[in-house]
Amino acid sequence: MATPNGQAAFLFLLTSALAPLIRLSYGRMVWMALPYTLVLTLVGLLCVEFTLVPVTEWMTQTGWLATLS
């Protein structure tokens, strides 16, 4: 899972009394979480790759971040 909240939600479903009623096995849970995991991984990678350095430089220039000089 990509986030702790996503993990907690699926773990709750898996271990709750609802799991047998909706026939939710561990393998099916992982399969259902795969698109969620892939999308959040891709969005996180793109944000780090394309926005981390420019935003850090901008925040340093505006004085929101201090440099160790």
C-alpha positions as CSV (number, residue, x, y, z in Angstrom):
1,M,0.0,0.0,0.0
2,A,1.1,3.5,-0.6
3,T,-0.1,5.1,2.6
4,P,-0.6,4.0,6.2
5,N,-4.3,5.0,5.9
6,G,-4.8,2.8,2.9
7,Q,-3.1,-0.1,4.7
8,A,-5.3,0.4,7.8
9,A,-8.5,0.5,5.8
10,F,-7.8,-2.7,4.0
11,L,-6.5,-4.4,7.1
12,F,-9.6,-3.4,9.0
13,L,-11.8,-4.9,6.2
14,L,-9.7,-8.1,6.1
15,T,-9.8,-8.7,9.8
16,S,-13.4,-7.5,10.4
17,A,-16.5,-9.7,10.5
18,L,-17.4,-8.3,7.1
19,A,-14.5,-10.0,5.3
20,P,-16.2,-13.4,5.1
21,L,-19.5,-11.8,4.0
22,I,-17.9,-10.0,1.1
23,R,-15.5,-12.9,0.4
24,L,-12.4,-10.7,0.8
25,S,-9.2,-12.7,0.8
26,Y,-5.7,-11.4,1.3
27,G,-4.9,-11.9,-2.3
28,R,-8.0,-10.1,-3.5
29,M,-7.2,-7.3,-1.1
30,V,-3.7,-6.9,-2.5
31,W,-5.1,-7.0,-6.1
32,M,-7.7,-4.3,-5.3
33,A,-5.0,-2.1,-3.7
34,L,-2.7,-2.3,-6.7
35,P,-4.1,0.6,-8.8
36,Y,-4.2,2.8,-5.7
37,T,-0.6,1.9,-5.0
38,L,0.6,2.5,-8.5
39,V,-1.2,5.9,-8.9
40,L,0.1,7.3,-5.6
41,T,3.6,6.0,-6.4
42,L,3.6,7.7,-9.8
43,V,2.2,11.0,-8.4
44,G,4.7,11.1,-5.6
45,L,7.6,10.4,-8.0
46,L,6.5,13.1,-10.4
47,C,6.1,15.6,-7.6
48,V,9.5,14.9,-6.3
49,E,11.1,14.9,-9.7
50,F,9.5,18.1,-11.0
51,T,8.5,20.3,-8.1
52,L,10.9,19.6,-5.1
53,V,13.9,21.5,-6.3
54,P,12.1,24.6,-7.8
55,V,9.8,25.0,-4.8
56,T,12.8,24.6,-2.4
57,E,14.8,27.3,-4.3
58,W,11.7,29.6,-4.3
59,M,11.2,29.1,-0.6
60,T,14.9,29.8,0.0
61,Q,14.8,33.0,-2.0
62,T,11.7,34.3,-0.3
63,G,13.2,33.6,3.1
64,W,10.8,30.8,4.2
65,L,13.8,28.5,4.4
66,A,17.2,29.4,5.9
67,T,20.5,28.2,4.4
68,L,23.4,27.0,6.5
69,S,26.1,29.4,5.5
